[in-house]
Amino acid sequence: MLIGHLAFPPRLAALVADLIVLALAILVATVAHRLIHALLVRVAGRTRNGADDLIVARIREPARWMFVLVALGMVQPALHLPDWAARLWIQLTGFAIPGLIGWLAVALVRATSDILSARHDLTAEDNLEARRRQTRLVILVRIAIFLILFLTICMMLLSIPGVRNVGVTLIASAGLAGLAVGAAAQPALKNLIAGIQLAFTEPIRIDDVLIVEGEWGRVEEIRLTYVVVRIWDDRRLIVPVSKFLEESFQNWTRSTSALMGSVILHLDPATDFARLRAKAGEIVEANARWDGRFWNLQVTETAPEAVQVRVLVTARDAGRAFDLRCDVREALLTFIASEMPEAFPRRRQLPAGALEVRSAKAEGTVAA
């Protein structure tokens, strides 16, 4: 009996039993989760709508841990726990439940975002409405996730008795604390509020073409406090959201993706503009990037040595407009160099005394 007592002491036997119960509870919860998840996947696969597939995929991980937590809560009364361990168990459970609920809520928000995003095709040529909805969706989803995380952290902290008791004491000084935090976090709060305003006023949208800080680029990502602009050479420009509400910038795709581009040439005043205009028409109309809406060639400015010639062309989007401008500029310069070299600007010089001779001839003509 002594040997048996030494081999299997009551505490060790209780600990082994508790570990077996916990392992069985986790195993049963995991198996039940897999079976239910497989059933949901099969049911979702039979529907034509892909929304349920996205939801099932998103909630898989948080649902698994919720199954485990529920199973552990069910077997807790059968465990041989001392009083301090039972209190710790209850405290940890109260700490974990809000976290898992918040995780599940975030997963559902992301699933909803995936479902709505799938309905908007940003690759279409006329994607103005899709970009508008996608921009609003991205900002609102980030706001929802921020609020869920904030509430989840608050609920987790309130489950700790010490924090809850301290919170009652801090109510008296909440006004001063709020002023201090507000002053310290003014830039962040300013951009956060600007991000919310951005979602509804829509000065910019996802995939908009902008000229900001002297750089040409597309809006790649909109966060709550900043915007990522992908510049033409693949650099990323990080711009605070408040800048788009307080300062001026160019939005080339605000109402439509179609744009009008210009090609500027400086030519000699004696250029045959009719001939050049006819050649410009041939070049533009033969280019596949021209959308067929409009083009023209005009002399817009004059100077003593040269005149400024502007060619306007239209295209379906900013990228095609830029390439079309380059094509037209190159073709016109090639034509001028080979067929109209006299159109290039020339510096005219008169020999010494030429002006006096001309002036004297003019006076003699007037006298006569």
C-alpha positions, 0 to 999 in steps of 0.5 A: 500500500505504501508503494502504491501510495507513493506511485500514485499520490492523490494530487498527481492522480487529480492532475493527470485526470484534469489533463486528460479531461482538458485534452479530451475537451480540446479534441472534441471541440476541434473535431466538432469544429472541423465537422461543422466547418466541412458541412458549412463549406459543402452547403456554401459550395452548392449555392451560386452566390460566393458570399457565403463561401467568403464568410465561412472562410473568414470565420474559420479561425475565430470559430475554432477557438470559440469552440475550444473556449466553450468546451473548456468552460463546460468541463471546468466544474469537473476539474480539481481546481483550488480556489485561487485557480478557479478564480484565475480560470474565471478571470482568464475566461472573462478576458478571452471571451471579449477578445474572441467575440471581437475577432469574430466581429472583425472577421465578419466585417472583412467578409462583408468587405470582400463580398462588396469588393467583388461586386466592383470591377476596378479594371473596367475602363469606365470604373468611376462608380466602382472606384467611388464605392470601393473608396467609401467601403475601404474607409468605412471598413477601417473605421468599423475595425478600429471601433471593434478593436477599441471596444474589445480592448475596453471589454477585456480590461473591464474584465480585470477587477483591478482595472475596473476599480481603478476606472471608477477612481479615474472618473473624477479626473477624466476631464483633465485627462481628456484635455491632455490626450486630446492635445497630444493626439491632435494631429492623429485625431485631425487626420482621423476625422478627415478620413471619415469626412473623406469617405463621404465628400470623396475628393479622391477615390481609389485609383484616381490619377492625381498631381500632388506635391508636384508628382503624378501618380495613382491613389493606391491605398486610403488609410484612416490617417494617410493616403498612399499615392503610387508615383509613375516611377513606382515610388510611394508618396505618403500624404496625410488625409487632411492635406486633401481637405485643406490644400489644392491638388489636381484630380485628373479622374474626378468625374470621368477617366477621359482626359484631354492632353496637350503637345507644345511645340515652339516653331518659326513664325514663318511656318506653314501652319495649314500643312502642319495642321493637316499632318497633325490630323493624320497622325492623331487619327491614325493612332489607336490611343486616340478616342475619336472625341476631339483634336486641334492645332492652334498657335497659342502664343507669339514671341520675337524668335518663335511661336508656341503651337499647341496640339490638343488630343483626347484619350480614354484615360490618363495613361493613354493620354500621356502615351498619345501625347508622346506619340504625337510629339515624336511624329510631328518632330520627325515630320518637321525635321524631314519635310519642314526643316524651315519650321524650326526656330531660327535666330535672325541677325542683321549686319551692323548699321542695317537698322539705320539704313532701313530707317533712312530709307523709310524717312526718304519714302515718307518725304517723297 
